Amino acid sequence: MLEVEGLSVNYGAIRALRQVTFSIAKGEIVALIGANGAGKSTILNTISGIVPAAAGKINFLGKDLTKTPPHRIVELGICQVPEGRRVFARMSVQENLEMGAYTRTDSREVSRDLDAIYQRFPRLGERRKQPARTLSGGEQQMLAMGRALMARPKLLLLDEPSMGLAPMLVETIFGIIQEISKEGTTILLVEQNANMALGIADRGYVLETGEVVVQGPAAELAANPEVRKAYLGE
Amino acid sequence: MFWQQLLNGVALGSTYALIALGYTMVYGIITLINFAHGEIFMAGAFTGLCLVSYFKTNIFVAILAAMVVCMILGVVMEFIAYRPLRRSSRLSALISAIGVSIFLSSLALMIFGADAKGFPDTSFPVRLIRVGSAEISTLQLLIIGISALLMLALQFIVQKTKIGKAMRATSEDYNTAALMGINVNRIISFTFAIGSALAAAGGVLVGVLFNAVSFNMGLMAGLKAFAAAVLGGIGSIPGAMLGGLLLGISEVFGVAIGYSSYRDAIAFAILVLVLLIRPTGLLGKKIVKKV
């Protein structure tokens, strides 16, 4: 579904990504793991079109994304849940969700999806008129995920969904990610919490200073002694 | 006397508010102080004047036409002078804005000359209506009425329509708005269009109020409206409305109690005070550094 080939990204003189190659098949959950600053978020933002690629190709369903503007990429079926959730703090919960559906014109289906989101996340339904800044961290993460789902993405990009959440909430969020995957959405998951990420992913890639250093089925990575040592806290 | 002055202040303040809205909306989205905004106001005043003088249209048609002309002018200005500098430093865009400002006022000087021009007497019948101890002129009614109508319309667009919500989203978080599929460039053009249309309406109203339209009228009005936007809290739409009204009222009362030679200084004294005491303005949001 998505093939990234030889992708390099520069921030000024600093090379943030070096010749990164990976792919995601339809229906998969793929995890990108690595330390802070390894380039995980840069990959997602380059796919989403808000960071320009210096070299390489990003092919999504037969279209190259490297020269496509961000709003067109959402129309093509890729939506991102950014790091730190980035909900629109002064807008209401409902308005946030409406922004997720911004590119859609099928208003009847949109309001049906809105109901579905409120069913999946009842807390959001109770707070639909409240400004998003009044939500707790976990609720904001749910709102950010609900907002991205409102776009009906074919490929969902998740950037650090566990960040700053209590362990119980992390379990809940990862349960929801699995549900979303079962409903047929392909998922690219960026995580520092390698344990959790490899627990639900089909395959994984390990990034180090902008390069892919190890890749393979998630179970294999989780068993790899070096990965365990570097990222699983052993 | 008090009510009379208050009324005069509200009428003047509404025109400041109309201009201040453009500053604040543009700043809210691209954090640029559009110093050419006062010249858009001036262009609106000239457009209105031409229509009334040469095409003998009534004042309402003139206001509407000025709004349309300035909408286009604002969008073109953004496209030529600011968009290419979007990824440059904020200072470059600011310098470009000052350049546009000088260009537009020089252009007006070339076309219309240096003398202030007045609206023909027939353009709007001014009558005085007694309300209690105060007198309200039909001109003040026109100014307050049109300003209120435009601000209500703006509030509706920003709060209820899809593009208005996208404007708010973009002003809160530019990148995340793009990630939601919002065409940020289109939102920026739209913001310039709306802000310029409001300034144009303000331009025609001020032109009729003072019966003077000149190439350099945008400078002082623009600076005062900028002060009003800062007073209300730059980036805040209700703040710009409130700041405009307060500034207009302070100016009129300042003149009434005998400081008429300091008329223009009042706005800037307020600007300095706000920046010293409460830089975020009356309704401005706290500045939180994003990590």
Chai-1 contact restraints between the chains, C-beta under 6 A:
chainA,res_idxA,chainB,res_idxB,connection_type,confidence,min_distance_angstrom,max_distance_angstrom,comment,restraint_id
A,S48,B,L179,contact,1.0,0.0,6.0,A-B,restraint_1
A,I50,B,N175,contact,1.0,0.0,6.0,A-B,restraint_2
A,I50,B,A178,contact,1.0,0.0,6.0,A-B,restraint_3
A,P70,B,A178,contact,1.0,0.0,6.0,A-B,restraint_4
A,H71,B,G181,contact,1.0,0.0,6.0,A-B,restraint_5
A,H71,B,N183,contact,1.0,0.0,6.0,A-B,restraint_6
A,V74,B,G181,contact,1.0,0.0,6.0,A-B,restraint_7
A,Q80,B,L179,contact,1.0,0.0,6.0,A-B,restraint_8
A,P82,B,T176,contact,1.0,0.0,6.0,A-B,restraint_9
A,R86,B,D173,contact,1.0,0.0,6.0,A-B,restraint_10
A,R86,B,T176,contact,1.0,0.0,6.0,A-B,restraint_11
A,F88,B,A169,contact,1.0,0.0,6.0,A-B,restraint_12
A,F88,B,E172,contact,1.0,0.0,6.0,A-B,restraint_13
A,M91,B,R168,contact,1.0,0.0,6.0,A-B,restraint_14
A,E95,B,K165,contact,1.0,0.0,6.0,A-B,restraint_15
A,M99,B,A169,contact,1.0,0.0,6.0,A-B,restraint_16
A,M99,B,M180,contact,1.0,0.0,6.0,A-B,restraint_17
A,G100,B,M180,contact,1.0,0.0,6.0,A-B,restraint_18
A,Y102,B,M180,contact,1.0,0.0,6.0,A-B,restraint_19
A,Y102,B,G181,contact,1.0,0.0,6.0,A-B,restraint_20
A,Y102,B,I182,contact,1.0,0.0,6.0,A-B,restraint_21
A,T103,B,G181,contact,1.0,0.0,6.0,A-B,restraint_22
